[in-house]
Amino acid sequence: MIVHFILSGETLESISEEIHLENPKYLKEFHNLHCAKEDIIHDRLIPRKKLLIPDSKTIKEYNSRNDAPFKDPKLNPELPFKPENFSQIFSVTNTEIEETELDKKNNILLYTVSLKWVAKEENFHVFHLFKNNFSTEHGSMMNDIAAASIRALNPIVVKTNEKGEVMNVGLKEETIASFGSIRENLSDLFPDKYAKIYLDEFEFAVLDKKLFDQRMKEDIFIKTYFSSLRNEFKNGKSFIKQTIGEDNIPIEVIQRVEDEKYTNEITLQHNIQPQPGIDFHGKYVVSTETGMVKNIEIKYFISQYGVKSTNFFSVKELS
């Protein structure tokens, strides 16, 4: 056995994960069986006290019992993806807060997303996505032109694989063919010289299919709603690669079932391993029948180059 001195914040669960012991109850059981009477663990671990840890042979024996809570099938669901005939409107709120030593800025963007499944082509599902009803706390010309530009492209065409992961984002051919008149109408609405700079870049991105696909895959709604939720669960968790922030910082999200007592809806908790300058927490509510996302709540924090950025993002079904 090994003698370990308990550190602040450690739990039976966290120590068991470190030593690859599947069921934390056996760590407590082993310790209480071999420790002095005054060192018996009752409810929680006490920092600076000793904890007796089993050797690898004993851990292997405990694991062979195959009774760890995280092996419950309800905590390792096979999430479906059955979007046929799906049609839903969502309200979206995106709040961004940016702080430096000298200043604090915040921006709240509200809009609705209409998402409709339209076809299955070979191994792909095709959706039409409409963004509408934009509003911001601090209105500006650039916000207005951005909202008008994206509305002018409706619908955006999203193709996913059979697990609901985005493969391609594009536009209908007729939208691309008529973009000249779309650009002309936007120029009439926003004749300012700065608007022209924005519209020039917008036109360049729209007419370059590869660039449009790349940029739209970074859209916060698209990359969040069509996240890799349906990756295989193992030992109570699955892993999702995601990006956050304007710089698209890569993170690996750990996904767990919040409560195994689910029926029609399953709630999934999202977290990441602690890392300097980044924190991330999320929650998805998903239909157990279709695997379609109903609600999303995400909060993340990034601190770099003297700037602290906090983002709150939520998606809610509208009845």
Secondary structure, 3 states (H helix, E strand, C coil): CEEEECCCCCCHHHHHHHCCCCCCHHHHHHHHHHCCHHHCCCCCCCCCCEEEECCHHHHHHHHHCCCCHHHCHHHCCCCCCCCCCCEEEEEEEEEEEEECCCCEEEEEEEEEEEEEEEEEECCEEEEEEEEEEEEECCCCHHHHHHHHHHHHCCCEEEEECCCCCEEEEEECHHHHHCHHHHHHHHHHHCCCHHHHHHHHHHHHHHHCHHHHHHHHCCCHHHHHHCCCCCCCCECCEEEEEEEECCCCEEEEEEEEECCCCCCCEEEEEEEECCECCEEEEEEEEEECCCCCEEEEEEEEEEEECCEEEEEEEEEEECC
